Amino acid sequence: MKKKGEVISFADDTAILYEDETWPNLKSKAEEDISKIKQWLESNKLTINLKKTKYLPFASYESGLPQMGPLNINRETSIPEGDAIKYLGITIERHLKWEKHIDTLVKKLRCLLPRFRHLKKYLNVEELMEIYSSLCQTLIRCGIIGWGGAYECHMKRVEIIQKWLLRVIYSKPLLFPSDELYAMSGVMNPHQLYITQILSAVFSGKIDLQPIECSYETRNKNCIFTPRAEKRIGQRCFSYLAPRIYREIPRELRNEKNIGKRKRLIKEWIRHRGSRCF
């Protein structure tokens, strides 16, 4: 049975995801579907913005990418291939290394440094931290469940600029200890935020954990199924990490019925585990 693309839409931004066993079949499937979509839009007096439309093949390494050329919708229209695309504020690369998204994020955070230095003349620490939470923390949290599994060298860049901002707010020298800085501010580093978002998705049901099904008694009967990943890119993914992190949570925290209290206790537990808790 032929699989159709999975459509994901938000406002006027739409992405269509395809999968197949071979690249030629994948291209043929995408061309056929997009041609039908274009015909339907035109019949309803709508258009595709071809200047902003690209397709992106995903592969772990450059050697795994095909040479497919543009997607041909008809004789006059085609969609070019891209090496990265911005969707809902997140820059997605075809190797999912997230380097370009983190480049953009670091630039945005660095631009806020002189503004915080200026605001220090007029605001106290509490007021500056409120601004930090609404501006900086929001930027870091945006989409982190996806890009938070980037290589540590990339995540370290976000953490460095985060600590610069906090040192400016608290008037601390450049070599002030990071652990004391995070404890003083109550802020989580990017890795801890990533873990928090994964657990939030687990408890809200957005990530479905499958129990191990067994008809007879074994020591793993009541455990959560943990998927395997042969490549490092898969081992950084939230679907790989979620069951492993969930198993580490103390039973009393997992069974806490009060949602607000559970969130607070889990955050405290993550902070207690340290900066690189998993």
N, C-alpha and C positions, 0 to 999 in steps of 0.2 A: 504494500500500500504506500502510495506516494505521500511523503510528509510535506505539509505546508509550512510557510514561515510563521514564526510567532511574532505578533504585532504588539509593540509596547508604545503607548502614546501618552503624552502629557502636554496639555494645551495644544499648540500647533506644531510641536516637535514629535516626530514619529520615527521609531526604529523597527526594522524587521530582521529577525534573527533566523538564520538557516543552518542546518547541519546535514551532512551526508557523508558517505563513505569515500567518495572520490571528488576531486575538485571540478572536473568537467560536468558531472551531474549537478553539483552545487550551483555552478554558474548557469546551467540550463534552467534549473528550477527558479533561480532568482530572476532571470530575464523574463521568463514566462509570467511569473506573478506580477512583477513590476509593470510589464506591458498591460496587463489587465487592470491594474490599479490606475495607470495613467488614462486608459480609456474610460474608466468609470468616473474619474475626476473631471475629465473633459466633458462628458455627457451631463454632468451636474454643474457645469460652468465654474470648475475649480482647476487649479494648476499646481504642478510640483515646482518648487523653486530649485531648478537644476544647478544654479550657482552654488547652493549650499548643500547639495546632495552628493554624497560619496558612498562608496562601498569599501568595506574593510575586511580582508581575510585574516583570520586569527591562526597563529602558529607559535609554538614555543620558541623556535629559532628561525633565523633568516633562511637557512637551508630547507626548511619545511614549507616555505611559501611558494605558491605556484606563479607562473607567468601567464595570467589570464587575460590581460588587457582590459579595456572598458566593457561594462555591461551594455549590450546593444538592445535598446528598447524597440526601436524601429530604424528605418534608414536615416532619419534626420537626427535622432536623439540617442545619446549614450550617457552613461554615468561613469565618471573616472574613478580609478582606484586611489585611495589615500593611505598614508602611513600612520595617520592619527586623525581623530575627529572629536570635536567638542560637542557633548550632549548633556544638556541641563547643567552646564557649568563644570562638568568633569571631562578632562581630556583623556580619551581612550586610545591607547596605542595597539597596534596589531600584535605585539608580543606581550602585552599586559605587564610591562615592567613599571609603568606609571611615572617614568622619569620626567616626561613633559608636563604632566599634571603637577608634579611636585615643583618643577621649575616655576610654573605660574603661581602656585601657592606661596612659595618662598618670596617671590617678587612682591606679591600683595602684602605679605606680612612685613617685609623690610620697609615698604613705603610708609607703614604706620609708626615706625620707630621715631622719626623726627616729630611726628604729631604728638606722641606721648611725652616726649621731652618738653614740648611746648606746653602741653596741658598740665604738667607737673607744677607749673608756676601758679596755677589757679585752683587746682583740685587736690583733695586729699587722697590717700591710698584707697579707701573704700570706694570712692567715686571713680577712680581710675580703674579699679578691678571690675566695676560694673560695665564700664566701656569695653574693657578687655573681653569680658564674657560675651557681650553682644556683638563685638566685631571680630576679634582674633579667634576666640574659641569657636565661634560659629563657622568661620572659614575652615578651621582645622577639622571640625566634625563633619562638614559637608561631604557626603559620599565616602567617608573613611572606611566603612565596612567593605568597600571595594578596593580602594587603593592602600588601605592600611597594611596589606600583606606585601608591600613592596620590599625590595632588598633593604637591609639595614643601613647601607651607606646612603640611600636616598632618604629613609625615615630620619636618619641622624641630622640631616640638613634642616628638616622641619623642627626638630627638637632644639637645635642650636638657636634658631631665630626666636623660638618660643621663650627660651631662657633669657635671651637678650631683652625681650620685651618685659619680662618679669623683673629683671635686674634694674631696668630703667624705672619701673613703677615703684619698686621698693628701695631705690637708691643704693644698690649694692654694687660692689666692685666686680670686675670681670671674672675674677677667680673665686668668687663666692661659691661655696659647695652647692651642687645641684640638688642633692637630697634635702638640704635645709631650705632651699628656695621653694621646692615643691611643697614641703610640709608647711611652710609659712603661708603660702598663697592658697593651699588647698586645691591646686590645679593638678590635673593628670597629664603626664607626658603623652605624646601621640600613640605610642604602643599600648599604653593602658586605656586610652580612649577607644582604640580599636577593639580591645578585648571587651570593654564595656558595651560597645555597640553590638558585638556578636552575641553576648549574653542577653541583651535587651531583645534582639531579634528572636532568640530561642524562646524566651519566656512569653513573648507576644505571639508566638506561633508562626512567625515569618520564616524561621528555619525549623524544619520538621525533623526531629531526632527519632530514628527508628530503633525500637528495642530489639535485642537478639531473640528470635523466636526458636524455641526448642521444646520438643514434646516430653523430654525427660530431664531429670535433675542434673545440672552441671553448675560449676562455680560461676559461669558467665551468663546464666539464664536470665537474670534481671539486669544485665548490663546494656548499654547503648551501643548500637552498631557503629563502628568507626570505619569509614571508607579508607581505601589505600590510595596512595599517590606515588607513582614511580619517579616523577620529576619534581624538582624543587619548586617549580611554579605552582604545581598542584598542592604542595605541602604548605604554601603560604596562603591558600584560599580559605575563606571563612567556612565553607562547607566541610573542609578537612579538619579545621581547628575546633569547630563548635562542639562536637561530641567529646573531644579530648579535654577541652576546658571545662565542660559541664560536669564531667566525671570527677574533676578536682574540687568542685564546690562542696563545702561541708553540707551534710544532709539537712541540718537544721535551717540553713539558708535556702536550700532548694524547696523545702516544705513550708516556708513562711507564706502565710495567706495574705497578709497586708502588703499590697504592691509597693506602696511608698517606702515602707520599712525595709522590704526586701531589696529594693534598689539601693537604699542607703547602706545597708549591711554589705551588699556585694561590692559596692565602691570601696568601702573600708577594707574589705578582704583583698581586693585587687591592689590597693595602695600598700597594704601590709606585705604583699608578695614581692614588692620591689619594682624597680624601673623596667626590668625585662622579665616580667613574671611568667611568661610561657615561651 
